[in-house]
Amino acid sequence: MALARSDRDVSSESRRILLWHWGKEGAGAKFTGALARGLSDLPGTELAVSAATSSDLARDITDGTDLPLQSVRTFEGDKASWSGKLAAGFALLGLPRIGAEFSGAMAEFGPDVALCAFQSIWDLAALPVLRRAASRFVLVLHDAEPHPGDRYPMRGAVLGWEVRSADALIALSDHVAREAQRIYGFPADRIYTVPHGAFTFGEPVLVPRQFPVGRPFRILFFGRIVAYKGLGLLLEAYRLLRDQGLSIELAIAGSGDMSPYRATIEGLDGITLQNGWVDDEAIAEALLRADAVILPYIEASQSGVAAASFSAALPVIATPVGGLVEQVDDGQTGLIAEAVSAAALAAAIARLATSPELYESCSAGAFRHARDTLDWSVISKRVGGIIDEVVSLPRRGVGE
């Protein structure tokens, strides 16, 4: 589809945004699609989207909006398999072609701002184009550096180049904003903080939750299963609670290597496991069935899982790391454990699971927070205002 500007009448204060994410699936596609719909609803905004061919984002934009879409061919296959990893590796030879296609989209659409909503390795192709462009480059920074278990040299290098090339950063937590200053020396006056918007899975939750009666209290862990997310810590906390006689069940849903945890899980009752890719329908079912979501992370920037939980009126219990302490308002939308330990996490879970008044208050707080602060219409207005400010600023020296 052509990316040329529309013929509709727009004011002199209109903004033109080329929004892109070139990952295939997962949270990046969902984040970018939600932001695209929110930005496109802002008065005076013309928006085009660049997405990877056959990606979740490309399907979302094609099926759910009338926005102009540039489809960029990266690679075909599943990176979780060896054949997919090999295909992705060979596809890096196509970076000059991707850059040329992106350059064409920039020239055709003529954006005021090129906005990268979620980093990917393919962004390496965009950096030379952005270096030459008159458009401002704004990067939504989810993580200041790759998480443990996600680190490999090229990924970290591309992220560093991308941050240093940006005219401004939109960090999703103050923690990430501070890390961007510390790690890259990025100027504080060019960093803006906007919270992670709330994803909705399935039918929207319209009322807060009631405290469960006559059945076990159900806690949920969902998302990628990698070491920094602390599943082992949660399993030890769960064992402590079961030993104390608390009526509780645990659901685990996500893709990743379960081999370090299987023996522990097999020795505990009341655990259900869905190991593998979890689609939106399965996530909706898991959220509907749960009473609370647990983030036992050992390290964190912020969490899209927390935002999704709030939209389902679910209180969140989290460890006191990174941006989680900003996302979860202790005693209002959930609880922050006193320490990163199984005992502290177990104590927080027990507190919520044995106090109907606290539980229902936190559910109501989560519901309000998702509606009033994390709705994508609210997030997009803030991003639109940031874009207007960045356009009025001079470009940063590339690589500063």
N, C-alpha and C positions, 0 to 999 in steps of 0.2 A: 504494500500500500504506500502511496506517495506521502511524503512528510511535508509537502508544501503548506505554507500558511493558508488558513481559511480566508474566505472573502467576507466573513461577517465583520460588522462594524465593531471595533474595539477602541477604547479610549487611548489617549497618549500615555496613560499610566499603566497600560496593559503589560503583562509579563509573559514571555515565551520561555518555556522550560522543555528541555530534552532530558527525560528521565530514563535511566538505564540500569539494568541488572542482567548479567549474562550467565548466571547459574541456571541449572536445569530444573531443580525442584526444591521443595522444603521451605523453610522459614523466609529465605530471601525473596522467593517468588511471591509468597503471601504478603510480606511486608510491602514490597514494591507495588503490587496490585492494589492494596488498600490505600497506600499513599497516592497512587495515580488517580483513583476515583475521587479521593478527597480534594486533591489539588485541582482537578478538572472542574469541580463544582464552585471554585472560587471565582467571583466576578472578575472579568478582565484578564482571565488566564487562558492562554493557548498552550496545550500540552501535547507532546508526542512521546512515544515510548519505544525504546530499543530493547529487544529481548532475544534470547537464544532460540533458534528454530526448534520446534517440538517441545519447548519447555512449558512448565506449568504457568509461567507468567504470560507467554505468548497465547496460550489457550484462554487464560483469564481475560486478557485484553480483547481478544478476538470475539469471544462468546459473550462477555459481560459489558462491553463498552463500545462506543463508536470512535474511540481515539485512534489517531494515526499510529501505525505500528511498523517499525523496521525489524525484520527478522534476520538475525545474524547466525550463520552456521558455525558452530564451534566443533562439537563432536557428537557421535551417536554411541550409545552404550551406557552401561551402569558402572560408575566408578568404584562401586563396592566389589566388582568382579575384576579378575586379572585382565580379562580381555578388554573391559571398559577402561581400566587404568592404562593399558597399552594404547588404546584408541585415543584417549585424552592426551597421552604423551606425544604421539605422532601429530595430533591436531595442533599442537603448539607451533608446528611449522607453518600453520596458516595464519599466524598473528599478523603478518603484513597485509594479507587480504582483509582480515577483520578490521584492521586500522583504516584501510582504504574505504571500506564500506561505511564505517563510522564517520570518516571525514566527509563522505558524500552526504550522509544524513545531516551533519552539522551545517554544511553549505546550503543544503536544500531548505532546511527548516529555519535556519538563522536564529538560534535561541539566544536569549539574554544570559541564560544559565544552563550549563550542563550539570545535571544532578545525579550522582551515583548513589543509589539507595541502599546497595548492599555489595560489598567487595567480592570479587572473584579473581582467579588467576588470569582470566582473559582480559581484565582491565589493563594489563600491560600493553595491549594493542592501542588503547585509547590515549595513553599518556603523551606520546609524541604529537598526536592531533590536538590535544588540549593545550599543549605547550605553545603551539602556533596560533591558537584560536583567539579571537577577540572576546569570546564569551567567557564569563566567569565560571569557574569550576568549583562546585560545592560537593563535599563528600559527607555522607551520613556515616559516622564512625561507630560501628557496633562494638568493636574491640580495639583497644589501642595496640595490642599485639596478640598473636594467636595463642589460644589456650594450650595448656599442657596436653599432649596427645594429638594436637592439631598442628604442631609446629614442624615445618620442614623449611630448609633454607630459602627456596624460591618464593614460597608463599610469604614469608616474613619480609623478604626483600621487596616484593611487589607492593605489599601494604605500606612499607616505609616510603617507597618512591611516590606512591599515590598520596599519602598524607602530605609529604613535602611539596607536592605539586599543586595542592588545593589552595584556592583563594580563601576558603572558609571551611570549617568543620561543623557539622551538627552532631554532637555527642548525645547518646541516649541516657547518660547518667553523668553526674558531676565527677564520679570516680574516673570514668573514661576521659573526661575533659582534663582532669589533673594529670592522668597518665600521658595524654598526648603532649602536654607541656613538658613533662619530665623526660619522656623518652625522645621526643623529636624537637624539643625547643619551639613548638608551635606557639605563635603569639596568642596570649589569652584573649585579646580583644577581637580575635577572629574565630573564637570558639563559642558556639551557642549550644545550650543544653535543652533538649526537648525529650519528654519521656516516651518510652516505647508504647505505641498505640495498642489497644485491646483487640485481639483477634476474637472473632465469634465463630464457633463451630456448631452446626446444626441450627435448630430453632433458637432465637434469642431468649434468654432467661428474663422473665418479666417481673419477678418478685424475688426478694431475698429467701434464703433457705430457712427451714425449721430444724431444730435440733433433732437428730434421729432418736427414735424411741422403739424399744423392742427388738433391736438388732445390733450387731457390732458396729462400731464407728469405723468408717471406711476411709483410708488414706490412699493417696495416689501419687506415684512417681511416673512422669512421662517425659519423653524426649530422648535424644541420643544418649546411649549408654557408653560414656567415656569416663576415664579415671577421675577427672577433676569435678565431676558431678556428684561424687560421694555416695554412690549406691551402697558401698560396703558400710559406710557410716550409718546409713538408714537401716540396713539390715540388722546391725548390732543394736541400734536403738529399738527396733521392733522386737528383737529377742528379749531385751530388758523389759519391755512393756508386757509382753506375753507372760514372762516369768512372774511379773507383779500381779498377774490376773486380770489385766485390763482387757475388756471385750473389744477387740480391734481386728481389722483385716487390712491387708496391703495389696494393691494392684500395681504392677509394673508394666509399662507399655513403652516400647522403643526399640530402635535398632542398635546393634552393637555387640561386642564380645561379652557373652555371659559366663564364659568359662571360669573367671575368678570367683563367681558368686554362686554357682550352681550347687555346690556341696552345702553351703549355708542355707540356701532356699529349700533344698530337699529335707533339711533337718527341722524346718519350721512349718507350722500349720497356718492356714488362713491366707496364703499368698497365691495370687493368680499372676501368670506371666504371659505377656504377648510380646515375643521377641521377633523383631523384623520391622519392615516399613509399616507405619501406622497412618492410614489415610484419614481424611477429615471426618468421615462418618464414624470411624472407630474412636477417634479422639472425642467427638461429640458424645458418644455413648459412655466413654470412660469418665468424662466430666460430669455427665448427668448422674451417674451412679455414685460418684465420690462425695464425701463430706468435706474433705480438705485436701489440698495439694501440698506436698512436701518438697522443698528445695534444699537438700542436704549438702550443698556444694562446698568444695574445699577452696575453690577460687571462682570468681565471677566478675563479669562486667555489669550486666543486668540480665534480665530474663524475659523472653517472650512468653515463656510458660506462665510466669506470674501474671502478666497482663491478660492472657487468655483465661486464666483461672478467675480473675476478678470479673471478667465479663460474664462468667457463669455463676456469679455470686458465691464463689468458693473462697473461704479464708485460705491464706497461704502461710505455712510455717517454714522459715528459712534460717540458715546459719548466718552469722554476722560477718559476711565477707563482701568485698567490692561494693557494687551498686545495689545489692539486695537490700541493704539497710535503708536505702533511699526509696526503693519500690514498695516495701512492706512497711506500713505505718503500725508500729508495734501496739497491739491492743485495740486497733481501729479497723484494719483490713486483714489482720492476721497476727502472727507472733514471730519475733526474732529470738532465736535461742541465745542463751547467755554466753555460749562458747561453741567452738567447732569441735564438738565431742559427742559421742553417742549418748552419754548421760544427760548432757544439756539438751540435746535434741529430743530425747525421750521425755524429759521433764516438760518441754514446751508442748509436745503432742498430748501428753496426759492432761495438762492444764486445759487445753481446748476441748479435749474429748470428754471431760468430766464437768464442764461448766456450761449448761444450756444458755444462760444469760450472756456469757462472754461469746459463745459461738454465734448466737443469733445477732448480736451486736456487730461482730466482725463480718458476718455475711452481709448485713445491711450496709456496712461501711465499704466493703469490696464492691457491692452493686453500685453504690453512689459514685465511688471513685472511677469505675469504668465508664459510667454514663456521663459524668460531669467533667472529667479531666482527660480520660484516655480514649474518648470517642475520636474517630478519625477526622471528623469535621473540625473538632477543636485542634487536633494535632496539625492538620493541614493549614489552618489559619495561621498558626504560629510559624510553620515552615514558609508560608507565603510571605509573611512579614520579614522573616530573615532574608529571603531571596531579594526582596525589595531593597533591604539595607545593603546587602553585599553588592548588588548592581551599582550602587552609588559610590562604592569604594574603588580605589585603584587596584589593579591586579598586583598580587604578590610576585616578587621575583621567583621564578621557577627554581625549585630546589632549595629555597631558603631554609 
